[in-house]
Amino acid sequence: MKRCGSYVVLVMLGIVALSSFSFALEEKIENGVIVHDSSNVKLINSFVEDVVALLPPEMVKTLEPHLDILTKEANFTVRDDYWRRKVIPLNDFKGRLESIPIRDGAVLARQLGENVKPIFETALRPNGSDVMGDGLKKNLKEALTGWKNGKHVINYTGYKDQSLEVVLGTLYGFAKYNKSTLYPDLVITTADLWSAVWKHGGGETPMVTKSIIRKPADINFRKGAAPAPAYRK
């Protein structure tokens, strides 16, 4: 019986693990707006969920079986040695993205995920001299914590067939932006960037217009009970 009980626990854990990456399969919609609750422990998980919701339908279909790979590769820790290795230059980033194949969903998910870190590093550079990288490190740490606890409204008017170079130009221009309110713009630009990767590989990019509200998690404190995060129905 003990062995059987262990098997049941393992099965349940497997179900939970799979369901945590099913965000592209189900969407909570209120008054025509997609509602995403920030119940994920890490901001990057929420970021990936928001970006994937804005991608071309066929791209989403290709990525869906591999969302665990995408999310795992996307998560990163803030480095301490930005003084040694700087943010990737635009042309190098463009070449890296152009080399991503789109037909193998697992490879596509892995390589898109690997590029989330340079996307954040590029967008969160300070607007000015930062020789030792302290400003970038500070901005990254503040974004990974502050953005997670905020409410964000993302109005996506659709990918308009911009080239990778044009979208990257927007990304690199974020150095001049207020970092505390940059999350919606970064989601939109990343959706454009990944859509441009899809187009460059020969994929179809029909117009997708959506609005998303990213809500902070609701924590309910009940007397005598542990805090219980809200979950999506």
C-alpha positions in Angstrom: 0.0 0.0 0.0 2.8 2.4 0.8 4.4 1.8 -2.6 1.0 2.4 -4.2 0.6 5.7 -2.3 4.0 6.8 -3.5 3.0 6.1 -7.1 -0.2 8.2 -6.7 1.9 11.1 -5.3 4.3 10.9 -8.2 1.4 11.0 -10.7 -0.2 14.0 -9.0 3.2 15.8 -9.0 3.5 15.1 -12.7 0.0 16.5 -13.4 0.9 19.7 -11.4 4.1 20.1 -13.3 2.4 19.8 -16.7 -0.4 22.2 -15.8 2.1 24.9 -14.7 3.1 25.3 -18.3 -0.3 25.2 -20.0 -0.8 28.9 -20.0 -1.1 29.2 -23.8 -3.8 26.6 -23.9 -6.3 28.4 -21.7 -7.0 32.1 -21.3 -9.1 33.8 -18.7 -11.0 36.5 -20.5 -13.1 39.3 -19.0 -14.9 41.8 -21.2 -12.7 40.8 -24.2 -9.5 41.4 -22.2 -7.1 38.5 -21.3 -6.4 38.4 -17.5 -3.2 36.9 -16.3 -2.7 36.5 -12.6 0.9 36.8 -11.2 0.7 33.6 -9.2 4.1 32.5 -10.6 7.0 32.7 -8.2 9.3 34.3 -10.8 8.6 37.4 -13.0 10.2 35.7 -16.0 7.4 33.0 -16.0 4.8 35.7 -16.2 6.8 37.6 -18.9 6.9 34.4 -21.1 3.2 33.8 -20.5 2.3 37.4 -21.6 4.6 37.3 -24.7 3.4 33.9 -25.9 -0.2 35.1 -25.7 0.6 37.7 -28.4 2.4 35.5 -30.9 1.0 34.3 -34.3 -1.3 31.3 -33.8 0.9 28.8 -35.7 3.9 29.9 -33.7 2.0 29.3 -30.5 0.9 25.9 -31.7 4.6 25.0 -32.4 5.7 26.2 -29.0 2.9 24.8 -26.8 4.3 21.3 -26.3 7.7 22.8 -25.3 6.7 25.7 -23.0 8.5 24.0 -20.1 11.8 24.3 -22.1 11.1 27.9 -23.0 10.4 28.9 -19.5 13.3 27.0 -18.0 15.8 28.6 -20.5 14.3 32.0 -20.0 14.9 32.2 -16.3 18.2 33.8 -15.3 20.1 35.3 -12.4 21.6 38.7 -12.5 25.4 38.6 -13.1 28.1 40.4 -11.0 30.6 40.8 -13.9 29.0 43.2 -16.3 32.2 45.2 -16.2 33.9 42.3 -17.9 31.4 41.3 -20.6 29.1 44.0 -21.9 25.6 43.8 -23.4 25.4 42.1 -26.8 25.8 44.6 -29.7 22.7 45.0 -32.0 24.3 43.4 -35.1 25.5 40.4 -33.1 22.0 40.0 -31.6 20.4 40.3 -35.0 22.7 37.5 -36.3 21.9 35.3 -33.4 18.1 35.7 -33.9 18.4 35.1 -37.7 20.0 31.7 -37.0 17.0 30.4 -35.0 15.2 27.6 -36.9 11.4 27.5 -36.5 10.3 24.1 -37.6 11.6 22.1 -34.6 9.4 23.4 -31.7 11.8 22.2 -29.0 14.8 24.0 -30.6 12.7 27.1 -31.2 11.6 27.2 -27.6 15.1 26.6 -26.2 16.7 29.3 -28.3 13.9 31.9 -27.7 14.3 31.2 -24.0 18.1 31.7 -24.1 17.5 35.1 -25.6 15.3 36.4 -22.8 18.3 37.3 -20.7 20.0 39.6 -23.4 16.5 41.1 -24.1 16.3 42.2 -20.4 19.9 43.3 -20.3 19.5 45.4 -23.4 16.3 47.0 -22.3 17.4 47.8 -18.8 20.7 49.5 -19.6 21.0 52.9 -17.9 20.9 55.9 -20.2 24.5 57.0 -19.7 27.9 55.8 -18.7 27.9 52.5 -16.8 31.5 51.3 -17.1 31.3 48.9 -14.1 27.8 47.7 -14.9 26.4 48.7 -11.5 23.5 50.6 -13.0 22.4 47.7 -15.2 22.7 45.3 -12.3 20.6 47.6 -10.1 17.9 48.0 -12.8 17.7 44.2 -13.4 17.2 43.4 -9.8 14.6 46.1 -9.3 12.7 45.0 -12.4 12.7 41.3 -11.4 11.1 42.2 -8.0 9.1 45.4 -8.7 7.5 44.4 -11.9 6.3 41.1 -10.4 4.3 42.9 -7.8 2.7 45.5 -10.1 -0.4 45.6 -12.3 0.3 46.0 -16.0 -2.0 46.8 -18.9 -0.7 45.5 -22.3 -2.5 46.7 -25.4 -1.0 44.9 -28.4 -2.0 46.3 -31.9 -0.3 43.5 -33.7 3.0 42.6 -35.4 3.3 44.7 -38.5 5.9 42.7 -40.4 8.8 44.8 -39.0 12.3 43.4 -39.7 14.4 42.1 -36.9 16.7 45.1 -37.3 13.8 47.6 -36.8 12.4 45.8 -33.7 15.9 45.5 -32.2 16.2 49.3 -32.8 13.2 49.7 -30.6 14.6 47.4 -27.9 18.0 49.2 -27.8 16.2 52.5 -27.5 14.7 51.5 -24.2 17.9 52.7 -22.5 16.2 56.1 -22.5 12.9 54.9 -20.9 11.7 55.0 -17.4 12.5 51.5 -16.2 9.8 51.2 -13.6 7.0 51.4 -16.2 8.7 49.5 -19.0 7.2 46.1 -18.6 4.3 46.5 -21.1 6.6 47.9 -23.8 9.1 45.1 -23.2 6.4 42.4 -23.6 5.1 44.0 -26.8 8.6 44.5 -28.3 9.5 40.9 -27.4 6.3 39.6 -29.1 7.3 41.6 -32.2 10.9 40.3 -32.0 9.8 36.6 -31.7 7.2 37.2 -34.5 10.0 38.6 -36.6 12.0 35.5 -35.9 9.0 33.4 -37.0 8.6 35.4 -40.2 12.3 35.3 -41.0 12.1 31.5 -40.8 9.2 31.4 -43.3 6.3 31.4 -40.8 3.0 33.1 -41.4 2.3 36.2 -39.3 -1.3 37.2 -39.4 -2.3 40.3 -37.4 -3.0 39.5 -33.8 -4.5 42.3 -31.6 -5.0 41.6 -28.0 -5.2 43.3 -24.6 -3.8 41.7 -21.4 -4.1 42.8 -17.8 -1.3 41.4 -15.6 -2.6 41.4 -12.1 -0.5 40.8 -8.9 -1.4 37.7 -7.0 -4.1 38.0 -4.3 -2.9 36.6 -1.0 -5.7 35.7 1.5 -4.7 35.6 5.1 -7.1 33.6 7.3 -6.7 33.2 11.0 -4.9 30.0 11.8 -4.2 29.2 8.1 -1.2 29.6 5.9 -1.3 32.3 3.2 -3.1 30.9 0.1 -2.2 32.4 -3.3 -5.1 32.9 -5.7 -5.3 30.6 -8.6 -6.8 30.8 -12.1 -10.1 29.0 -12.6 
